[in-house]
């Protein structure tokens, strides 16, 4: 089984690449069974945990989210997902799951300027975007250099155009993955929207001009150029482009491209064409202003509606709170009834054991007790009759009551039995029994982690009931508890239970389990030979 964790900046073709891999046979992951989180939700959740705690490794909350996600997809052969939020969790996935392989995607930084023009960003916003892109790619390069045996670094547009080469690169780190070879049509429109069409393949020379102008802008950001060239150097698949630094550096080259487009033939034509374009832009600005004014009026109406809705919501919340105050005691009573039912079951189970002790007591002392009790009752009645007139009778009555209390104190305390069932309710025995049961077949071995998780969840649900039972030392057959603790299932479960409480012990848990099994078998062999 292989798990592909793909990560690329939002302005790359990383999402299109994972879609192509899914078409080729890489399965998409299922939602977490317990938390109902998709792969994207898991990536976002881990990113939020990292931003709040500054760590994911040895973080119980992060481990809980990830393990639930992994257990849900345990039976899928090969699967993977993409998210730009995966960047903060790359080292975490590499630490948690050895089957994880990583596909790291980048694309040409000219996309930043295309995005800025398309969304009319200010200079400050553009600078912030460039800084964020540089930080992202540096972290991507750092992880790649630390884990080259588990990673492939790809240029997104090149990987989409050479999908067979991409498959070979991925299979070099995850040979278990099987890709199908159906012919698929490359969605050029999606790539063109991202602005990553190569100079060589683009039939539109206007796109070439945009690329060249982007090169001119990139020359103003040497760190951006440096990071991109490092990515290209380390990349397994990349486009056959000139380096960024070798872009246009003279105005005459831009003018020659404009002539090739056929828009103009001389300087006066250039001016005329620019004036016409300017007039078109001005007319568009007028239209946009009209739309802006209309949208402002609509926004005012929407703001009024929002205020009305807010008041309605507040009123509804107040009503719900009042209902909840009435319903809360009812819900509490339901839970109390459930707890009482569980306690009644435990008491009924213990009554049979206590009955044996009571029979023994009554067989020995019933005759004597009945006689003493009858005498006490008779004397007590006589003393009460003359209580007002005879102080001596009152004194006798008090002595008789004291003797009655002494007799009742002699009744032995009920001793519980059934320690074997009590030990088998403990977490170590349940986990060990589940491991031994599932280890009898290959398919069962794969479900062992899930079985352990289910036992742990079920134990936590019933922890209140288990804690209400007497301690093992209070049982009359306590000696049997030590015998059960010598069972192999209990010893294996004890090791796993300790590793659940302290995740660091998971690393040494397999070695401890192996040693414990060898020691157990050796003891059994010696016992048989005797």
N, C-alpha and C positions, 0 to 999 in steps of 0.2 A: 504494500500500500504506500502511495505517495501523496503528500499534501502540498499543493502549490500555493504559496503566499506571494501574490503579485502586488507590487507597489510602484506607482508612478505619479508624477505631479499632475494636478488637475488640468494643466494645459498641454497634456500629451495625449497620444492615442492609446493609452494603457487600457481604457475601458473597451475600446474596439478590439484590441488584441485578445483580451480574455474572452470576449464574445466569439471570436474566431476559433479559439482553442476549445470552447464549449461545443461549437459546431463539429469540431474534429474529434470529439469523444471525451474530453475532460469533463467530468460530472460537476454540476453545481451543488454546493452543500445545502443540506436541509436546515430548517430553523431549529434552534435549541429546544429540546423537549420540555424542559422545566421552565425556562424564562421566555420562550417563544421569540428569541432574537434571531434575525437574519444575519448573514455574514457581514453585511454593511453595518448593522446595528452593533455587532460584536466589536468591529474595528473602532466605531465611534465611542463605545463604552470604555474600551481599553485606553483610547486616547484621552478621554476625560479623567480616568483614574490616574493616568500618568501625569497629567497637568496638575492635579490636586496633590498627589503624594510624591511626585518626582521619581517614582520607581514602580516597576511591575514585577520584577523578579522577587520571590519570597513575599509577595503581596497576596494575602488570602482572598480578598475580593476579586482580584484579577484572575487568580487560579480558579476560583469558583465559576466565573463566567466562561473561561476558556475550556475547562474540563467538561462542563455541561455541553458545550458546543462540540467538542471532540467525541464524547460518548454518543451523542445523537448520530454522528456520521461515521461510527466505528465500522459498520459493515459495508461501506462504500469503498470500492477498490482504489480509485484515484480521483481526487477532487481538488478544487481550488477556487479562489476568489480574488478580486482586485479591489483595492481602496487606497486612496492617497493617505488616509488615516493610519494605514498599516505601518507607516514610517516609524512611529513612536514605539511600536510593538515588535519590531523585527528581532531584536536581541531576546525579547521575552519568548517568542515562538521558537527560536533556535534553542533556548534553554529548556523549554517545557516539553517539546515534542521532537524526537530525533528524526522522525519521518518527514519533517517539513523541508521543502526545497523552495528557493526564492528566485523569482523572475523580477528583475529590477529594470524599469523602463524610463527612458528620457527622450526628449526631442529637441529640435533646434530652438534656441532662445529667441529667435525672431518672432515666435508666436506671442511673446510678451507684448511686443509693440503692436502686433495685429489686434490683440485683445484690447490694448489701451485705446487704439484708434476707434475700434468698433463700439466701445463703451464710453468714449469721450472722457477718459480719466485725466485728472490734473497731473502736473509734474510731480508733486509730492506723492500722489497715489502710485504713479509709475515707479518712482524711486523705492517706495516701500515694497512694491511687488517684485522688483528686481532683487532687493535684499532678501526677501523671503524665498525667492527661487534659488539664490546662491546657497542659503543655509540648508534648504531641502536637498540640493544636489550634493553638497559636502557630506551630509549625513549618509546619503545613499552610497557615495564612494567609500566612506569609512567602513560601513557594514560589508560592502563588497570585498574590500581588501582584507578584512578579518575572516571572511567565510567564502573564499573562492571555490572551495570544493563543493559547496551547496548552492552556489549562485550562478546565474547568467545575467549579464548586463546587455540590454538591447536598445537600439534606437527604434522607437515605436513605428515610424513610417516605413523604415527599412524592413522591420520584422513583419509587417502586414504584407508588403510586396513580395517578400521571400518567405512565405509561410512554411515551405518544406525545410528550408534552412533553420527556421525557428524551431520546428519540431525536432530536428537533429540536436540542436543546442539543449533543448529541454530534456531530451532523452539521455544526453550525456551525464546529467546529474540525477535523473529519475528514469532509469531504464524500464521500470515496471509499467510505465504509461504506454497505452496503445492508442495511436491516432488512426482514424479512418482516412481514406484517400478519395473522398468524393470531391468533385470539382465544384468550387464555389467562386462566385463573382465578387470581386473586390468592390466595396461601396465607395466609389471615388467621390461622391457628393459629400459624404461624411468627412472624408479626409480634406476636401477642399474647404469645407466650413471651418475646419481647424487651422487652415492656412499653411499646411505642411506639404503641399505639392512641390515636387522637386523642379529645379530649373530645366532639367533635361527633358522630363516627360510632359511638362506643361505646354499646351498648344497656345495658350493665351499669353502673349508677350507683355500684357499689362501686369500679369502676375509676376513676370520676371522683373519688371521695373520695381514692384513693391519689394521683392526679395533684395534687390540691389540697394534700394533706399534703406531697408532694414539693416543691411551690412554697414551702411554709413553711420546709422545710429549706434550700432553695436561697437563701433570703434571708439565711442565715447565712454565705454564701460570695459576697461581691460580685464577686470576680475571676472566678469561674465564670460569673456572670451577664453580666459585661462581655464575656468571650470569646465566649459563645454569641450575644449580640446582634450582635457584629461578624460572626460567621459567617452569621447570618440576613441581615444587611444586604448582604453580598457574594454570597449564594447566588442562583443562577438559578432554582431550584425550591425552594419551601418551603411548609410547612403554614400555613393561615390561623388562627394561634393568637394569643392575647393574649401580650404580653411577659411574661417571668418576673417582673419586678418588680411586675406588676399582679395577682399572685396573691392568694389570701386573706390577710388580715391580722388578721381578728377571729375569735374562737372561735364567735360567733353564726352566722357563715356556714357553718362546719363542721357545727354542730348542725342548721342548716336542711337541709343535704344528707342528714344521717342521717335526718331526718324524711321526706324524699322517698323514701329507700330503703324506708321502711315497716317498719323493724325495731322502732322504739319510737314511743310517742306522748308520753311525759313523762319527767321526770327519774328517777322511781322505776323505770320500765321500762328506762331506760338502765342503771341500776345492776344490775338483775336480769340483763339481757342480758350485761353485762360479767362478772358472777359466773359465769354459765353458761359463757361463753367461757373464763374463767380455770380452771374445773374441768376443761374439756376439755384445756386446755393442760397442766395438772398430770398428768392421766392419760397424755398423750402423753410427758411427761417421764419418768414411771415406765417406760413401755414402752422409751423410748430408753436408759434406764439399764440395763435388762435386756439389750438388744441390745449395749450397750457392754461389759458384763461377758462376754457370750458371745464377742464379737469379740476381747476381750483374751486369752481362753483359746485361740482359734483362732490369734491372732497369735503366741503362745508356741510352738504346734506348728509354725507356718510358720517361725519363727526357727530352731528345731532342724533342720528340713528344709534350710533355707538353709545352715546350718553344714556339714551332711553333704555337700550339693552343692558347696560351696566346696572342701572337701577333695578331692572327686572331680575337680573341675576342675583343681586344682593338680597332682594326680597325673598327669592326662592331659596337661597342659602339659609336665611334666617328661619324659614319654615322647616327646612330639612333638619336644621340643628334642633329645633323644638321636637320634631318627630323622633330624632335619634336619642334625645334624652329620655323619651318614653320607652323606646324600643330597646335601649341598652340593658335595663334590668332583665328584660325577657331573654335577651341573648345570653346574659350572664347565668340566668337560671338554667338555660339549656345546657351550657357547658358544665354547670354544677351537677345536673342530672346525669350527664354522661360519665363524669368522674365517679359519682356515687355508684352507677351501674358497674363500672370496672372494679371498684372496691368491693362491691357485693359478690362479684364472681370470685375474687381472690379469697374473700372470707368463706364462701361456700366450699372452695377447694380445701381450705385449712380445717373446716369443721370435722371432716371425716378423720383427719389425723388427730385432732384434739380429742375426738370421741374415744379413741383407744386409751389415751391417758386417763380420761374420766372413768371409763369402765374399771380400770385397774384400781383407781382410788375408791370407787364406790363398793367394789367387791370386798376390799379390806376393812373399810370403816363405816359402811352404811348402817350396820346394826348398832354400833356404839354411838354413832352420831344421832340416830333417831331417838335412842333412849335419852341421851343427854339433852337433846333439843326439847323433848317432851317434858322432862323434869324442869328445865329452865322456864318453859312456858307456864307450867302450873305454878311454880314459885313466883313468877313475875305477876301473874293474875292475883295471887293471894296478897302479894306485897302492895299492889296498886289499890286493893280494897281498903287496906288499913293505913294507907300512905298519909292521910291527913291527921290521924290520931296517934300513930306510932312512929317515932323517929328511927327506932331500931329497924323497922321494916323498910324504911326508905334507904337506910344504909345497906341492908341486904340486897335490895333491888339494884343499887349501883354496882355492888360486887358481882351480882349475876350478869349484868350487862357487860361488865368488863370480861368476864369469863366467856360470854358469847362471842365477843370480838376476838378473843384469843383463839377460839375454836375455828372461826371463819378464816383467820390468818393462816391456819395450818393447811388450808387447801393449796396444793401445789400449783404453781403457774403453768399454764398450757404451753407445751413445748411443740413447735412446728416440726413437721417432717416433710420429706420430698426435696432434699437439697439437689438431687440430680436435675430435676426440671429447672430449679432456680439457677444453677450454673449454666445450663444450656440457653437461658435467656440473656446471658451476658454477651457483650459485643465481640470479644475474642473468639468464643466458641462459635457464634453465628457466622462470622467471617471465615473462620477456618473450615467449618463444615461446607460452606458455599464453595470455597476454593477446591476442596477435595471432590465434591460432587461434579463440578464443571470441568475438572482436569482429566476426566475419563475419556474424552473425545477431542478431536482437533477443533471442531466447531465450538465445543464448550470452552476450550482454552481462550478463544477470541472474546468470549462473553464474560470472562472472569472480572475485568475492571468494572463493567457495568453491573455485574452481580454484587460486587463489593459495595459499589455506590448505593444500590438499592437497599442492601442490608443496613448500611450506615444511616440512610434516610429513615427507614422503618424503625430502627432502634431509637433515633432521636424523637420520633413521634410518640413512642411509648415510654420515654425515659421517666416521666412523672410516675407512671404506674409501677415501673420496676424499682424506683427508689423508695416507694412506699412499702415494699416487701421487707421482711426481717433480714438482717445481715446473715451471711453464711455461718458465722460462729454460733448463732442462736438456734440453728436446726439440730434436732436430736441425732440425725445421721450425718453430721458434719464430716466424718471420716471419708465418706464417699466423695465429697467435693475434691479432696486432694487426689483421689484416684482419677476423677474425670479431668482434672487439670493436667494429668500426665498423658492424656490422649493427644495424638498427633494433630488433630483438628484444632484443639485449644491452643497448642503451642505455636502453630503457624499463624492462627488468628491473632494471638497476642503480639507477634512481631508486626503484622500489618496494622493492627490498631494503634500501636505506638508510632508507626510511620505516618499515619493519618493525622495524629495530634501534632507531630513535629515533621513537616515535609522534608527537612534535611536528611532524615533517616531513610527516605525512600531509596536513596542511592545504595545504601548498604543492606536494604531489606532482602533482596534476592540472595545475597551471600549468606545472611543469617538464616534464611529459610532452608537453603541447601545444606548448611552445616547441621541444622536441627533435624532434618530428615535423615541424614547419614547417622547421626547419633542415636536417633530413635530406632532405625533399622538394626544398628549394631547391638543395641540393648535387647531387642526382640530376638536376635540370633543367639545371643548368649543365654537368654532365658530358655529358649527351646532346647539348646544343647545340655543344659542342666537337667 
